[in-house]
């Protein structure tokens, strides 16, 4: 049975544009996570992140507002369907709320992926946006 992971993360003193670029720009994405990412900035384009652990396609992009992607981890079973990953950025004064929904995650992967978003993305992003260098991250 597949699961859905829903997260709401507050980034202080950060714009939706900054978060969108942090994810969609390969160089910034790599620097902010400590792992290699290659991301097309176009709908229909391919991407990979965390040294190839994650891969998929951009399904729909609205600059500075929304990212919708197919998403698959390299350690998933061959019969596991790709999941769908969505980020929506909401401006709240000087801050931005990132609304993240990860649909169709294999049941046996859901806990690790939910924790992984915090450990490998949200916490390092906050350090990076605060001006700190993010060290090479351990493999997911």
C-alpha positions as CSV (number, residue, x, y, z in Angstrom):
1,X,0.0,0.0,0.0
2,X,1.4,3.4,-1.0
3,X,1.5,6.3,1.4
4,X,1.4,10.1,1.2
5,X,3.8,12.3,3.1
6,X,2.7,15.8,3.8
7,X,5.1,18.5,5.3
8,X,4.9,22.2,6.0
9,X,8.2,23.9,6.5
10,X,8.8,27.5,7.5
11,X,11.9,29.3,6.0
12,X,12.5,32.6,7.8
13,X,13.6,35.6,5.8
14,X,13.5,33.7,2.6
15,X,11.5,34.3,-0.6
16,X,9.7,31.7,-2.7
17,X,12.1,32.7,-5.6
18,X,15.1,31.8,-3.4
19,X,13.7,28.3,-2.5
20,X,12.6,27.6,-6.0
21,X,16.1,28.4,-7.3
22,X,17.7,26.4,-4.5
23,X,15.9,23.3,-5.7
24,X,15.8,23.8,-9.5
25,X,19.4,25.1,-10.0
26,X,21.8,22.2,-10.1
27,X,24.7,24.1,-8.6
28,X,22.7,25.6,-5.8
29,X,20.9,22.3,-5.1
30,X,24.2,20.5,-4.8
31,X,25.7,23.1,-2.6
32,X,22.6,23.2,-0.3
33,X,22.4,19.5,0.2
34,X,26.0,18.4,0.0
35,X,25.3,15.9,-2.7
36,X,25.4,16.1,-6.5
37,X,22.2,17.1,-8.4
38,X,21.5,17.6,-12.1
39,X,18.2,19.2,-12.7
40,X,16.6,20.4,-16.0
41,X,14.8,23.7,-15.5
42,X,12.1,22.7,-18.1
43,X,8.8,20.9,-17.8
44,X,9.4,17.4,-19.2
45,X,13.1,17.5,-18.4
46,X,15.0,14.9,-16.4
47,X,16.7,15.3,-13.0
48,X,18.8,13.4,-10.5
49,X,19.7,14.3,-7.0
50,X,21.7,13.0,-4.1
51,X,24.5,11.5,-6.2
52,X,21.9,9.6,-8.4
53,X,19.9,8.1,-5.5
54,X,16.8,10.1,-6.7
55,X,15.7,10.5,-10.3
56,X,12.6,11.5,-12.3
57,X,11.1,14.0,-14.6
58,X,9.7,17.5,-14.1
59,X,5.9,17.1,-14.7
60,X,4.9,20.7,-14.2
61,X,6.8,23.9,-13.2
62,X,5.5,27.3,-12.3
63,X,8.5,29.5,-11.7
64,X,8.9,30.6,-8.0
65,X,5.6,28.9,-7.1
66,X,5.3,25.2,-7.8
67,X,7.4,22.1,-8.6
68,X,5.7,18.8,-9.6
69,X,8.0,15.9,-10.4
70,X,7.9,12.1,-10.8
71,X,10.3,10.7,-8.1
72,X,12.0,7.4,-7.7
73,X,14.7,6.2,-5.3
74,X,17.4,3.8,-6.6
75,X,16.7,1.3,-3.9
76,X,13.0,0.8,-4.6
77,X,11.8,-2.5,-5.8
78,X,11.3,-3.0,-9.6
79,X,7.5,-3.4,-9.0
80,X,7.2,-0.1,-7.0
81,X,5.6,2.6,-9.1
82,X,7.2,6.0,-9.3
83,X,6.0,8.5,-6.8
84,X,5.0,12.1,-7.3
85,X,6.6,15.0,-5.5
86,X,5.1,18.5,-5.1
87,X,6.4,21.6,-3.6
88,X,4.4,24.8,-3.4
89,X,5.9,28.0,-2.0
90,X,3.7,30.5,-0.1
91,X,5.0,34.0,0.9
92,X,4.2,34.9,4.5
93,X,5.6,38.4,5.2
94,X,9.4,38.1,5.1
95,X,9.1,34.3,5.3
96,X,8.1,31.5,3.0
97,X,6.1,28.4,3.9
98,X,7.1,25.4,1.8
99,X,4.1,23.0,1.4
100,X,5.5,19.6,0.4
101,X,3.4,16.5,-0.6
102,X,5.0,13.2,-1.6
103,X,2.4,10.9,-3.1
104,X,2.5,7.2,-3.8
105,X,5.5,6.4,-1.6
106,X,6.0,2.6,-1.1
107,X,4.8,1.7,2.4
108,X,8.1,0.2,3.3
109,X,10.0,3.4,2.3
110,X,7.7,6.1,3.8
111,X,9.2,6.5,7.3
112,X,12.7,6.8,5.9
113,X,11.7,9.2,3.2
114,X,9.8,11.4,5.6
115,X,12.8,11.6,7.9
116,X,15.1,12.0,4.9
117,X,13.3,15.2,3.7
118,X,14.2,16.8,7.0
119,X,17.7,15.4,7.3
120,X,18.8,15.8,3.7
121,X,16.9,18.8,2.6
122,X,15.1,21.1,5.1
123,X,17.8,21.2,7.8
124,X,20.7,21.6,5.3
125,X,18.8,24.2,3.3
126,X,18.3,26.3,6.5
127,X,22.0,26.1,7.2
128,X,22.9,27.0,3.6
129,X,20.4,30.0,3.6
130,X,21.9,31.1,6.9
131,X,25.3,31.4,5.1
132,X,26.8,28.2,6.4
133,X,28.6,25.7,4.2
134,X,26.9,22.3,3.9
135,X,29.3,19.5,4.1
136,X,29.2,16.5,1.8
137,X,26.2,14.5,3.0
138,X,26.3,10.8,3.7
139,X,24.5,8.7,1.1
140,X,20.8,8.4,1.6
